[in-house]
Amino acid sequence: MKQALHAPSYWRGVPFALLWIVVQSAAGGYMHGTSVGQLIANHLPMGSVFFMLVMVFLINPILRRLSPRLPLTTAELTIAWAMTTAASAVPGYGLMEFIFPYLATPEYFATPENQWREVVFPHLKKWLYVTDSKAVRDFFEGLDPRDPIPYAAWTRPAAVAILFGLLFFIGVGCWAVLLRRQWIERERYGFPLVQVAAHLTEVEPGRALNATFRSPLFWSAFGAMVLVHLLRGLHQYFPWIPTVPVDFPINHLFQTRPWNALVEGWPLWPHLYFSVVGVTYFLHLDVSLSLWFFFTLYKFQEVAYRAFNVTAINTQHQVMGAVLVLSAWGLWHSRAHLWGALRRALGQNGTDDADEPMSYRAAFVGMALAWAAMVFLCVLMGMSAWMAVLFVGLLWVLATVTAWHVTNAGLLLVNVGFAPYEFFTTFLGSRAVGPNNLVLLGFDRSSIPNWSSESLMPYVMQNFRLVEIHGLHPRRMRLQLWMLLAILVAVVVAYSASLNWIYRIGALNLEGWIYYGIGPHALNRPLRDILNPQPPNVAGMLSAGLGGVVMALLIFMRQRFLWWPFHPLGYALGVTWAPYHLWFSTLVGWTVKLTVLKLGGFGPYRRWRPFFVGLILGEYLMAAIWSFIGMKTGVAYWGLPH
């Protein structure tokens, strides 16, 4: 798959990518908001995969028919993939989807009974939310078709929220540049999701399809997935058509205490995603083992707590401690590389950066400016300077941990398990945090951990790895500039398109937990803590300490003993939305890979890789098709983890 380093031609992929970004940015939020399907919402975005399948199996063959010189090359497909994946962080959880309900909530939901105007509003500057009562009412209840959309009412608060998000994007993008060599070349993370992208973007000169797509194993798995999801989709419309079961409820088996803890909260729900099975095939065995093992361990821990009526310890706080220790260890482990990069940035003899997407000096300056601007913006909003620094720093930590999960464990979904609001009120107490900080921590979209489901840093790091796999030069390709262009185009399109369809439908008719759930939740929490200030949560800190000790032990065992079978990342996931969706499919994939390696070794393992690529791409294709059909029919189809 390697190609010689050269100055690649990539410009022809850019128009195709920009065209798709417009479609993806306009349709992605609509699909998710109206609950008919998904086009984005994970770290192997369905929109990008669908786009690349169209390019590989339709556009490139047509171009080849016209002339052998016309098909897009590996470099051109790679830059198109990088742009569409970076842009996929914009329309959904990563940026835009949470902004609108947050900005509209204060004016619409404030009542004399909830006391927001007396308790919360004095700590929330008016330019941070939409104050036009008619614009807000029409947003939630639907606009008269004869009235224009009140874009002007949204301009200032939306600009502030989007600017904060873009600064964060720029900052973590520069941080990814600084960590690229450490993760890709020194620690050699697995990057399992990039294996799929590498097959989609590889072009063999003189061939219509590359070796993977010529394999009978690929087409057998791809065809099976098309059939499975064709039946499942048709069953949604015509119930008499048989379906293929992928859910296996076990709630009836655990109805009494303490065992009912297994099927409550985020339950042990066996749901089979064939694409997750396919991704798991490309994981290291210790990683895939840990992903399902620690989730089940957490659930049995909850059983033990319920049996002995233990209420002081909870998994959310354990994850806080685990993430802190994991982050500290990761920073310490990277210290030599980061010190060398810093020396290079200062003009001394440090780590060479000629092969990096940008110079280390530019990366450090970009990250520092982004961090400083975010802190300044937080202070301008009314946050204390000390809290602004800690808050932005914690966002950096959570983005890095999310990228670890994706690059190491190939997680389509990642929820970091806690938000900055819970973190600071646990360790400092709501009294010490103070009313201004409480309101602003609650009002920020990061108060919902789901934002990490589409964090930009994993997309950027994966694109760096993809370029390295193909032997291309990221700086000569200007990779970071094209990704930035893609993000800006996506912001403009998603902003205008989202306001358009939300006003026409009415937010109260959309996905409830997003459009009229998280906003009131964001302000009710600080309201409660302002009226009833609390000291630090001692039980929570003890739980975090337990999580930190366990994480330190896992890291120690992994570093010292080759036979140790577990990876620390599995423990850092905790009991969240992501492992709840993925654990069973990961267990199946781990079992399959272990069986292949035990019975046949690495030879059969390599030969069977096209089959598992087929599982992934077949499921993705059909999920995309049914989601597009759902936009017309209103019938939902959730074929992928979301």
VMD Tcl script that draws the C-alpha trace (Angstrom):
set ca {
  {0.00 0.00 0.00}
  {3.03 2.26 0.39}
  {3.86 4.70 -2.36}
  {7.07 6.63 -2.90}
  {7.18 10.07 -1.33}
  {6.52 12.67 -3.98}
  {4.65 15.90 -4.49}
  {1.15 14.49 -4.95}
  {-1.61 15.78 -7.16}
  {-4.70 16.17 -5.01}
  {-6.65 19.18 -6.23}
  {-9.19 17.18 -8.28}
  {-10.51 15.55 -5.13}
  {-11.28 18.88 -3.50}
  {-14.39 19.85 -5.58}
  {-15.91 16.40 -5.03}
  {-15.24 16.69 -1.30}
  {-16.70 20.20 -1.04}
  {-19.81 19.16 -2.93}
  {-20.37 16.26 -0.55}
  {-19.64 18.42 2.49}
  {-22.49 20.71 1.45}
  {-24.86 17.71 1.21}
  {-23.59 16.14 4.42}
  {-23.75 19.37 6.41}
  {-27.28 20.15 5.25}
  {-28.70 16.64 5.61}
  {-26.76 15.20 8.56}
  {-28.36 17.27 11.27}
  {-31.80 16.92 9.69}
  {-31.60 13.12 9.69}
  {-30.58 12.99 13.31}
  {-32.89 15.75 14.49}
  {-35.95 14.16 12.90}
  {-34.88 10.71 14.17}
  {-34.94 8.99 10.79}
  {-31.31 7.85 10.73}
  {-27.78 9.07 10.80}
  {-25.18 10.37 8.40}
  {-22.60 11.35 10.98}
  {-22.39 10.76 14.77}
  {-19.41 8.44 15.05}
  {-15.68 8.37 14.34}
  {-16.02 6.34 11.15}
  {-18.69 8.69 9.78}
  {-21.27 7.06 7.59}
  {-21.45 10.08 5.32}
  {-17.74 9.89 4.48}
  {-17.89 6.12 3.91}
  {-20.93 6.44 1.66}
  {-19.27 9.25 -0.29}
  {-16.13 7.21 -0.77}
  {-18.09 4.14 -1.89}
  {-19.75 6.30 -4.53}
  {-16.35 7.61 -5.61}
  {-14.73 4.17 -5.77}
  {-17.54 2.16 -7.34}
  {-19.31 4.78 -9.47}
  {-17.41 8.02 -10.16}
  {-13.95 6.57 -10.71}
  {-15.18 3.77 -13.05}
  {-17.07 6.38 -15.11}
  {-13.97 8.55 -15.30}
  {-11.91 5.51 -16.30}
  {-14.34 4.79 -19.14}
  {-13.79 8.30 -20.45}
  {-10.01 8.18 -20.19}
  {-7.41 6.14 -18.26}
  {-5.93 9.43 -17.02}
  {-9.13 10.75 -15.44}
  {-9.73 8.53 -12.35}
  {-8.82 10.09 -9.03}
  {-5.55 8.87 -7.51}
  {-4.82 7.65 -4.01}
  {-3.62 11.12 -3.00}
  {-6.76 12.77 -4.36}
  {-9.08 10.31 -2.63}
  {-7.09 10.69 0.58}
  {-7.48 14.46 0.65}
  {-11.20 14.08 -0.13}
  {-11.57 11.62 2.76}
  {-9.66 13.92 5.13}
  {-11.90 16.85 4.25}
  {-15.21 15.01 4.57}
  {-14.30 13.37 7.87}
  {-13.09 16.63 9.41}
  {-16.28 18.33 8.25}
  {-18.41 15.58 9.80}
  {-17.50 16.94 13.25}
  {-19.56 20.06 12.53}
  {-23.26 19.31 11.86}
  {-23.86 16.97 14.81}
  {-22.66 16.47 18.37}
  {-19.20 17.82 17.63}
  {-20.38 21.41 17.24}
  {-23.66 22.54 15.73}
  {-26.39 20.23 16.99}
  {-26.18 21.30 20.64}
  {-25.66 25.01 19.98}
  {-29.19 25.87 18.90}
  {-31.15 24.39 21.82}
  {-28.69 25.87 24.31}
  {-29.04 29.37 22.87}
  {-32.83 29.26 22.68}
  {-33.55 27.63 26.04}
  {-33.17 30.54 28.51}
  {-35.76 32.83 26.97}
  {-38.28 30.09 26.12}
  {-38.26 27.97 29.27}
  {-37.84 30.69 31.91}
  {-40.96 30.84 34.12}
  {-41.81 32.44 37.47}
  {-41.86 28.94 38.97}
  {-38.35 27.84 37.95}
  {-36.74 31.13 39.16}
  {-34.26 31.27 36.30}
  {-34.68 35.03 35.87}
  {-33.95 35.69 39.53}
  {-31.19 33.12 40.16}
  {-29.57 32.15 36.83}
  {-29.95 35.11 34.47}
  {-27.87 37.55 36.58}
  {-24.89 35.27 35.84}
  {-25.64 34.85 32.12}
  {-24.83 37.77 29.85}
  {-27.58 38.60 27.38}
  {-25.31 38.33 24.35}
  {-24.77 34.63 25.13}
  {-28.33 33.57 24.26}
  {-31.20 34.58 21.99}
  {-33.32 37.22 23.69}
  {-35.91 37.81 20.95}
  {-38.99 36.11 22.43}
  {-40.77 35.70 19.08}
  {-37.68 34.23 17.42}
  {-37.34 31.76 20.27}
  {-41.02 30.85 20.33}
  {-41.05 30.24 16.58}
  {-37.88 28.17 16.94}
  {-39.57 25.73 19.29}
  {-43.14 25.84 17.99}
  {-42.59 26.33 14.28}
  {-42.50 29.39 12.06}
  {-45.38 30.60 9.95}
  {-44.44 29.65 6.35}
  {-45.01 33.25 5.28}
  {-42.50 34.66 7.79}
  {-38.76 34.91 7.14}
  {-36.31 33.07 9.37}
  {-34.95 35.51 11.96}
  {-31.26 34.94 11.33}
  {-30.38 38.32 12.86}
  {-31.62 37.26 16.30}
  {-29.10 34.41 16.30}
  {-26.08 36.18 14.86}
  {-24.29 37.35 18.00}
  {-24.87 34.42 20.40}
  {-24.28 31.84 17.65}
  {-21.10 33.61 16.55}
  {-19.72 33.43 20.10}
  {-20.58 29.74 20.49}
  {-19.22 28.81 17.06}
  {-16.06 30.86 17.61}
  {-15.38 29.00 20.85}
  {-15.87 25.68 19.05}
  {-13.61 26.68 16.14}
  {-10.87 27.81 18.52}
  {-11.07 24.43 20.22}
  {-10.89 22.70 16.82}
  {-7.77 24.67 15.89}
  {-6.16 24.04 19.26}
  {-6.64 20.27 19.34}
  {-5.66 20.08 15.65}
  {-2.30 21.64 16.53}
  {-2.05 19.33 19.56}
  {-2.58 16.36 17.22}
  {0.37 17.56 15.13}
  {2.57 17.60 18.24}
  {1.50 14.06 19.22}
  {1.48 12.55 15.72}
  {4.98 11.06 15.72}
  {4.66 9.77 19.30}
  {1.41 7.93 18.60}
  {2.03 6.80 15.03}
  {5.75 6.11 14.79}
  {6.92 5.50 18.35}
  {4.03 3.87 20.16}
  {2.52 2.55 16.92}
  {-1.11 2.69 17.89}
  {-3.34 0.33 15.94}
  {-5.63 2.90 14.20}
  {-8.15 0.19 13.28}
  {-10.66 2.58 11.71}
  {-7.94 3.84 9.37}
  {-7.68 0.32 7.93}
  {-11.12 0.86 6.41}
  {-10.20 4.30 5.08}
  {-6.95 2.94 3.62}
  {-8.82 0.34 1.57}
  {-11.34 2.92 0.38}
  {-8.71 5.40 -0.76}
  {-6.15 3.00 -2.28}
  {-5.98 3.06 -6.07}
  {-3.90 0.52 -7.97}
  {-2.57 1.96 -11.25}
  {-4.14 0.23 -14.21}
  {-6.83 -1.46 -12.11}
  {-10.46 -0.49 -11.73}
  {-10.51 -1.82 -8.14}
  {-7.78 -2.56 -5.62}
  {-6.99 -6.05 -4.34}
  {-9.41 -5.85 -1.39}
  {-12.36 -5.00 -3.60}
  {-11.47 -7.76 -6.05}
  {-11.53 -10.39 -3.30}
  {-14.40 -12.92 -3.27}
  {-14.26 -12.78 0.54}
  {-15.05 -9.07 0.43}
  {-18.00 -9.52 -1.87}
  {-19.41 -12.45 0.10}
  {-19.48 -10.38 3.30}
  {-20.63 -7.23 1.49}
  {-23.47 -9.12 -0.19}
  {-24.51 -10.74 3.08}
  {-24.75 -7.32 4.74}
  {-26.77 -5.93 1.85}
  {-29.20 -8.83 2.20}
  {-29.44 -8.57 6.00}
  {-30.16 -4.86 5.99}
  {-32.40 -5.07 2.94}
  {-34.63 -7.47 4.87}
  {-34.45 -5.42 8.05}
  {-35.27 -2.20 6.19}
  {-38.14 -3.70 4.21}
  {-39.52 -5.16 7.43}
  {-39.89 -1.58 8.72}
  {-42.27 -0.85 5.84}
  {-43.85 -4.27 5.33}
  {-43.97 -6.21 8.62}
  {-44.89 -9.45 6.83}
  {-41.38 -9.56 5.32}
  {-39.09 -11.58 7.61}
  {-36.30 -9.75 9.39}
  {-32.91 -10.74 10.73}
  {-32.73 -10.38 14.53}
  {-29.78 -8.45 15.92}
  {-31.21 -7.69 19.40}
  {-31.25 -10.34 22.09}
  {-33.08 -9.00 25.17}
  {-32.14 -10.54 28.50}
  {-34.16 -8.29 30.83}
  {-36.55 -11.09 31.73}
  {-33.67 -13.15 33.10}
  {-32.72 -10.57 35.74}
  {-35.83 -9.19 37.40}
  {-34.91 -9.37 41.09}
  {-32.37 -7.55 43.26}
  {-29.44 -7.35 43.04}
  {-29.17 -8.93 39.59}
  {-31.53 -6.44 37.99}
  {-28.62 -3.97 38.13}
  {-27.25 -5.80 35.08}
  {-30.17 -4.68 32.93}
  {-30.78 -1.21 34.37}
  {-29.05 2.09 33.65}
  {-26.77 1.27 30.73}
  {-27.73 -2.42 30.58}
  {-25.94 -5.51 29.35}
  {-27.85 -5.29 26.10}
  {-26.70 -7.84 23.51}
  {-27.02 -6.01 20.20}
  {-25.08 -7.20 17.16}
  {-23.50 -4.60 14.89}
  {-21.68 -6.41 12.10}
  {-19.56 -3.33 11.38}
  {-18.30 -3.37 14.96}
  {-17.44 -7.04 14.59}
  {-15.49 -6.08 11.48}
  {-13.63 -3.25 13.21}
  {-12.83 -5.50 16.18}
  {-11.07 -7.90 13.81}
  {-8.44 -5.18 13.27}
  {-7.92 -4.49 16.99}
  {-5.14 -5.86 19.15}
  {-6.55 -8.71 21.22}
  {-5.76 -7.05 24.55}
  {-7.71 -3.97 23.50}
  {-10.79 -5.82 22.27}
  {-10.76 -8.08 25.35}
  {-10.66 -5.06 27.63}
  {-13.51 -3.24 25.89}
  {-16.08 -5.91 26.67}
  {-14.50 -7.28 29.85}
  {-14.39 -4.02 31.80}
  {-17.93 -3.05 30.84}
  {-19.25 -6.37 32.14}
  {-17.00 -6.01 35.20}
  {-18.49 -2.59 35.92}
  {-21.99 -4.05 35.63}
  {-21.22 -6.87 38.05}
  {-19.68 -4.25 40.33}
  {-23.06 -2.50 40.29}
  {-24.68 -5.81 41.25}
  {-22.33 -6.06 44.26}
  {-23.05 -2.48 45.28}
  {-26.78 -3.09 45.11}
  {-26.48 -6.33 47.07}
  {-24.70 -4.59 49.94}
  {-26.53 -1.25 49.59}
  {-23.34 0.64 48.73}
  {-24.30 4.07 47.42}
  {-21.17 6.13 48.05}
  {-19.19 4.68 45.13}
  {-20.30 5.10 41.52}
  {-18.74 4.36 38.17}
  {-18.88 7.94 36.88}
  {-16.50 9.10 39.58}
  {-14.29 6.06 39.06}
  {-13.92 7.10 35.42}
  {-12.89 10.61 36.53}
  {-9.98 9.20 38.49}
  {-9.08 6.75 35.76}
  {-9.01 9.48 33.11}
  {-6.82 11.74 35.25}
  {-4.26 8.99 35.85}
  {-4.35 7.85 32.22}
  {-3.81 11.43 31.03}
  {-0.94 12.03 33.42}
  {0.73 8.80 32.36}
  {0.25 9.59 28.67}
  {1.80 13.03 29.09}
  {4.72 11.58 31.06}
  {5.21 8.82 28.49}
  {5.37 11.45 25.72}
  {7.65 13.82 27.61}
  {10.81 13.07 25.60}
  {9.08 13.63 22.27}
  {7.26 16.76 23.43}
  {10.48 18.19 24.90}
  {12.25 17.55 21.60}
  {9.39 19.21 19.72}
  {9.53 22.22 22.03}
  {13.30 22.57 21.56}
  {12.78 22.45 17.79}
  {10.08 25.12 18.06}
  {12.49 27.33 19.98}
  {15.11 27.00 17.25}
  {17.34 24.53 19.08}
  {18.45 21.03 18.12}
  {15.30 19.07 18.78}
  {13.10 16.55 17.02}
  {13.08 17.03 13.27}
  {9.72 18.26 11.97}
  {10.28 18.16 8.22}
  {7.78 15.32 7.80}
  {5.12 16.84 10.02}
  {1.91 18.44 8.68}
  {3.20 21.78 10.00}
  {6.30 22.93 11.84}
  {6.41 22.37 15.58}
  {6.78 26.11 16.05}
  {3.53 26.77 14.18}
  {1.80 23.97 16.11}
  {2.89 25.29 19.51}
  {1.97 28.85 18.59}
  {-1.41 27.77 17.19}
  {-2.24 25.72 20.26}
  {-1.14 28.45 22.66}
  {-3.11 31.14 20.84}
  {-6.22 28.95 20.68}
  {-5.95 28.14 24.39}
  {-5.38 31.79 25.32}
  {-8.30 32.94 23.14}
  {-10.62 30.34 24.68}
  {-9.61 31.40 28.19}
  {-10.11 35.07 27.27}
  {-13.54 34.31 25.83}
  {-14.54 32.42 28.97}
  {-13.46 35.34 31.15}
  {-15.35 37.73 28.87}
  {-18.45 35.61 29.39}
  {-18.06 36.03 33.15}
  {-16.09 32.95 34.20}
  {-13.34 33.35 36.80}
  {-9.86 33.38 35.28}
  {-8.68 30.42 37.37}
  {-11.74 28.39 36.38}
  {-11.35 29.35 32.71}
  {-7.80 27.97 32.67}
  {-8.84 24.73 34.40}
  {-11.92 24.36 32.20}
  {-10.05 24.73 28.91}
  {-7.32 22.43 30.19}
  {-9.88 19.77 31.08}
  {-11.41 20.02 27.60}
  {-7.92 19.34 26.21}
  {-7.58 16.28 28.45}
  {-10.97 14.89 27.42}
  {-10.26 15.44 23.72}
  {-6.93 13.62 24.10}
  {-8.53 10.69 25.93}
  {-11.20 10.50 23.23}
  {-8.48 10.35 20.58}
  {-6.74 7.58 22.55}
  {-9.92 5.54 22.53}
  {-10.42 5.96 18.80}
  {-6.83 5.48 17.64}
  {-6.11 2.56 19.97}
  {-9.46 0.87 20.31}
  {-11.24 1.82 17.08}
  {-14.32 2.94 18.99}
  {-16.98 4.21 16.63}
  {-18.54 5.90 19.65}
  {-16.82 7.52 22.61}
  {-18.46 9.22 25.57}
  {-15.93 10.42 28.09}
  {-18.31 9.52 30.91}
  {-18.40 12.86 32.69}
  {-18.62 16.56 31.93}
  {-16.54 19.43 33.31}
  {-19.50 20.50 35.43}
  {-19.56 17.22 37.37}
  {-15.79 17.15 37.60}
  {-15.38 20.55 39.23}
  {-18.39 20.27 41.55}
  {-17.14 16.86 42.72}
  {-13.61 17.97 43.59}
  {-14.23 21.60 44.58}
  {-17.86 21.67 45.63}
  {-20.48 23.96 44.16}
  {-19.88 26.55 46.89}
  {-16.22 27.00 45.90}
  {-16.95 26.96 42.18}
  {-19.28 29.93 42.58}
  {-22.53 30.99 40.85}
  {-20.98 32.57 37.73}
  {-18.83 29.54 37.03}
  {-21.65 27.11 37.73}
  {-23.98 28.80 35.25}
  {-21.36 29.03 32.51}
  {-20.14 25.44 33.01}
  {-23.73 24.28 32.77}
  {-24.54 26.45 29.77}
  {-21.58 25.21 27.69}
  {-22.32 22.36 25.29}
  {-19.52 20.33 26.88}
  {-21.86 19.85 29.85}
  {-23.23 16.95 27.77}
  {-20.53 14.24 27.40}
  {-21.95 13.26 23.99}
  {-19.91 16.04 22.34}
  {-16.95 13.65 22.35}
  {-18.83 11.30 20.01}
  {-17.64 13.55 17.18}
  {-14.51 15.13 18.59}
  {-12.30 16.61 15.89}
  {-8.97 15.40 17.31}
  {-9.54 11.70 16.46}
  {-10.49 12.62 12.89}
  {-7.33 14.69 12.48}
  {-5.05 12.06 13.99}
  {-6.58 9.32 11.86}
  {-6.08 11.40 8.73}
  {-2.41 11.84 9.62}
  {-2.10 8.07 9.93}
  {-3.88 7.52 6.60}
  {-1.46 9.83 4.83}
  {1.44 7.94 6.42}
  {0.05 4.56 5.31}
  {-0.11 5.73 1.71}
  {3.40 7.20 1.85}
  {2.17 10.73 1.16}
  {3.57 13.93 2.61}
  {1.03 15.79 4.78}
  {2.83 19.14 4.59}
  {3.13 19.08 0.81}
  {-0.54 18.13 0.64}
  {-1.41 21.05 2.96}
  {-3.63 18.63 4.82}
  {-4.45 20.90 7.75}
  {-5.49 23.77 5.48}
  {-7.87 21.62 3.47}
  {-9.41 20.25 6.65}
  {-9.85 23.79 7.96}
  {-11.52 24.84 4.70}
  {-13.83 21.83 4.95}
  {-14.78 22.75 8.53}
  {-15.53 26.38 7.63}
  {-17.72 25.35 4.69}
  {-19.52 22.87 6.93}
  {-20.13 25.56 9.57}
  {-21.71 27.95 7.08}
  {-23.91 25.29 5.49}
  {-24.92 23.55 8.71}
  {-25.76 26.84 10.43}
  {-28.02 28.18 7.70}
  {-29.57 24.83 6.79}
  {-30.23 23.82 10.41}
  {-32.01 27.05 11.30}
  {-34.07 26.69 8.15}
  {-35.46 23.22 8.80}
  {-35.74 23.63 12.58}
  {-37.89 26.74 12.14}
  {-40.04 25.02 9.53}
  {-40.64 21.94 11.69}
  {-40.40 23.35 15.21}
  {-37.86 22.12 17.74}
  {-40.58 20.65 19.94}
  {-41.28 18.17 17.12}
  {-37.66 17.01 16.89}
  {-35.40 14.67 18.88}
  {-36.58 15.45 22.39}
  {-33.49 14.89 24.51}
  {-31.50 17.25 22.28}
  {-33.87 20.05 21.36}
  {-35.87 20.48 24.53}
  {-34.08 18.26 27.02}
  {-30.47 19.32 27.40}
  {-31.21 23.06 27.53}
  {-33.38 23.00 30.67}
  {-31.04 20.41 32.17}
  {-28.09 22.74 31.57}
  {-29.66 25.54 33.62}
  {-31.50 23.51 36.25}
  {-28.25 22.03 37.53}
  {-26.61 25.37 38.39}
  {-29.95 26.62 39.73}
  {-30.05 23.70 42.18}
  {-26.43 24.14 43.21}
  {-26.71 27.92 43.65}
  {-29.77 27.58 45.87}
  {-28.26 24.66 47.78}
  {-24.48 25.06 47.69}
  {-22.55 21.90 48.48}
  {-19.03 21.18 49.75}
  {-16.70 18.84 47.83}
  {-18.15 15.38 47.28}
  {-15.99 13.24 49.55}
  {-17.59 10.00 48.43}
  {-17.08 11.01 44.83}
  {-13.44 11.83 45.44}
  {-12.92 8.46 47.13}
  {-14.55 6.78 44.13}
  {-12.25 8.76 41.82}
  {-9.33 7.69 43.95}
  {-10.37 4.08 43.56}
  {-10.59 4.53 39.79}
  {-7.18 6.19 39.72}
  {-5.56 3.40 41.74}
  {-7.05 0.72 39.49}
  {-5.89 2.60 36.38}
  {-2.37 2.99 37.81}
  {-2.28 -0.75 38.53}
  {-3.45 -1.57 35.01}
  {-0.79 0.68 33.49}
  {1.90 -0.83 35.74}
  {0.94 -4.39 34.83}
  {0.83 -3.61 31.12}
  {4.22 -1.93 31.20}
  {5.96 -4.62 33.24}
  {4.48 -7.96 32.14}
  {4.14 -9.08 28.53}
  {1.63 -11.77 29.50}
  {-0.81 -9.22 30.98}
  {-4.00 -9.52 28.86}
  {-5.78 -6.22 29.60}
  {-5.45 -2.72 28.17}
  {-6.09 0.30 30.45}
  {-8.32 2.07 27.92}
  {-11.15 -0.40 28.54}
  {-11.36 0.61 32.19}
  {-11.42 4.33 31.33}
  {-14.65 3.90 29.35}
  {-16.75 3.08 32.40}
  {-20.48 2.54 32.07}
  {-21.50 4.92 29.31}
  {-23.51 5.02 26.12}
  {-20.61 3.79 23.98}
  {-19.69 0.45 25.62}
  {-23.39 -0.23 26.22}
  {-23.83 -0.22 22.45}
  {-20.55 -1.88 21.51}
  {-19.64 -4.47 24.15}
  {-21.48 -7.47 22.68}
  {-20.31 -6.93 19.10}
  {-16.77 -6.44 20.43}
  {-17.05 -9.72 22.32}
  {-18.13 -11.49 19.11}
  {-15.32 -9.89 17.10}
  {-12.73 -10.72 19.77}
  {-13.88 -14.35 19.80}
  {-13.70 -14.59 16.02}
  {-10.21 -13.09 15.80}
  {-8.90 -15.20 18.68}
  {-10.27 -18.33 17.02}
  {-8.70 -17.48 13.65}
  {-5.30 -16.79 15.23}
  {-5.38 -19.88 17.43}
  {-6.41 -22.24 14.65}
  {-4.58 -20.76 11.68}
  {-2.12 -18.09 12.76}
  {-1.32 -14.83 10.99}
  {-1.58 -16.22 7.46}
  {-5.33 -16.93 7.60}
  {-5.81 -13.77 9.66}
  {-4.38 -11.66 6.83}
  {-6.27 -13.56 4.14}
  {-9.61 -13.01 5.87}
  {-9.22 -9.24 6.27}
  {-11.22 -8.43 3.08}
  {-14.17 -10.33 4.55}
  {-14.34 -8.05 7.58}
  {-13.89 -4.95 5.46}
  {-16.92 -6.21 3.55}
  {-18.92 -6.52 6.77}
  {-18.18 -2.90 7.62}
  {-18.79 -1.37 4.21}
  {-21.89 -3.44 3.47}
  {-23.56 -2.46 6.71}
  {-22.58 1.19 6.24}
  {-23.90 1.31 2.69}
  {-27.32 -0.05 3.58}
  {-27.64 2.09 6.70}
  {-26.93 5.15 4.54}
  {-29.44 4.14 1.88}
  {-32.23 3.53 4.40}
  {-31.42 6.82 6.15}
  {-31.78 8.73 2.87}
  {-35.05 6.92 2.17}
  {-36.20 7.85 5.69}
  {-35.79 11.53 4.87}
  {-38.64 11.09 2.39}
  {-40.80 8.56 4.22}
  {-40.19 9.53 7.84}
  {-39.50 5.89 8.76}
  {-36.43 5.61 10.98}
  {-33.58 3.17 10.42}
  {-30.73 3.01 12.93}
  {-28.33 0.55 11.37}
  {-25.15 1.72 13.11}
  {-24.08 2.68 16.62}
  {-25.04 6.30 17.19}
}
mol new
graphics top color blue
foreach p $ca { graphics top sphere $p radius 0.5 }
foreach p [lrange $ca 0 end-1] q [lrange $ca 1 end] { graphics top cylinder $p $q radius 0.2 }
display resetview
